Amino acid sequence: MRIKNLFPTFAIALVVLFTACSSDDETQTSPAPTVVLTSPSTSESNVARNKAITVNFSKSMEASTINATTFTVKQGSVSILGAISYSGTTATFIPLNALAAQTQYTVKLTTGVKDSAGQALAADMQWNFTTSANAAGLSAVGLGAAGNYVILAKTAINNVPTSTITGNLGLSPAATSYITGFSLTDFTGYATSAQITGKVYAADMVSPTSTNLTTAVENMITAYNNAAGRPTPDYLELGAGNIGGTTLDAGLYKWTSTVTIPSNITLSGTADDVWIFQIAGDLNMSAAVNVTLQGGAKASNIFWQVAGEATFGTTSHFEGVIMSMTGITFQSGATFNGRALAQTAVILDGNTVVQPQ
């Protein structure tokens, strides 16, 4: 009876021991992780300069091991800054700035990359790719009669004094009463203000002012549609909409959501280069942030097409032609070199606005 009672216990112990040994054997024989696919691929050329670099692994990896030390992108010996993420079996590197044109880059994964069981890649992996050239022949957006105004709006132009404006203001189909904060002096067909070096025009003024404004507003809408309709962007979803701290070469940029500028940016190019920014959401620029032009770049060749609202923070400085469907707001002390063209209202608060040369 004692033997019978001990036998089940002995059998269970053997099963537990066998299971433990089997588990250890499986861990020891589990294959090391491998890279099954990269994008761009090895030696790929003509790669888009806003390309997200992705790596697909053979198994689930430990996300914490995929970082700026183990997953690098370099141009020669210079490390490229970027955001690294991991999901599923895919690691992604998104460059902070657009990559240089017609340039070779090297991507490297080290054996510091490990799977969820702690097994490392068998060896470092490295490959190269080469970027495409700049977009050729990107033409400026024609403004037509809208280019006669530094500020052009349809519903209102509201100002908290004192602003300093260089250039003409236009408002249509709204009347002169919807231009506030400028202490206007009326003349035949236009008005003036001590805050404006230029003239003020509204839809209720005598002909040909009303006719000219109708044409200008039509041209403003045509220009907006032209910019929004440009095909084949050079840069798609750059920075996932956060472009702070970047240097932007000439080209066509597109985002399907809001764009934020939380820190200074630079637009670098020649006097003949053109930038077009297609923004499906809002454009938000933080306080005291600056847009700087470099290499001869001109504000008159920079076009910001914004489907939502464009808002510029206190004491910020912005460059370019803003074409907004929803509205443009300059907060206190913000400065602007360009044209503000809004299909609703433009709001000012002690700003300096200068039309581009």
Secondary structure, 3 states (H helix, E strand, C coil): CHHHHHHHHHHHHHHHHHHHHHHHHHHHHCCCCCEEEEECCCCEEEECCCCCEEEEECCCECHHHCCCCCEEEEECCEECCEEEEEECCEEEEEECCCCCCCCEEEEEECCCCEECCCCECCCCEEEEEEECCCCCCCCCCCCHHHHHCCEEECCEEEEECCCEEECCEEECCCCHHHEECCCCEEECCEEECCCEECCEEECCCCCCHHHHHHHHHHHHHHHHHHHHCCCCCCEECHHHHECCCCEEECEEEEECCCEEECCCEEEECCCCCCEEEEECCCEEECCCCEEEEECCCCHHHEEEEECCEEEECCCCEEEEEEEECCEEEECCCCEEEEEEEECCEEEEECCEEECCC
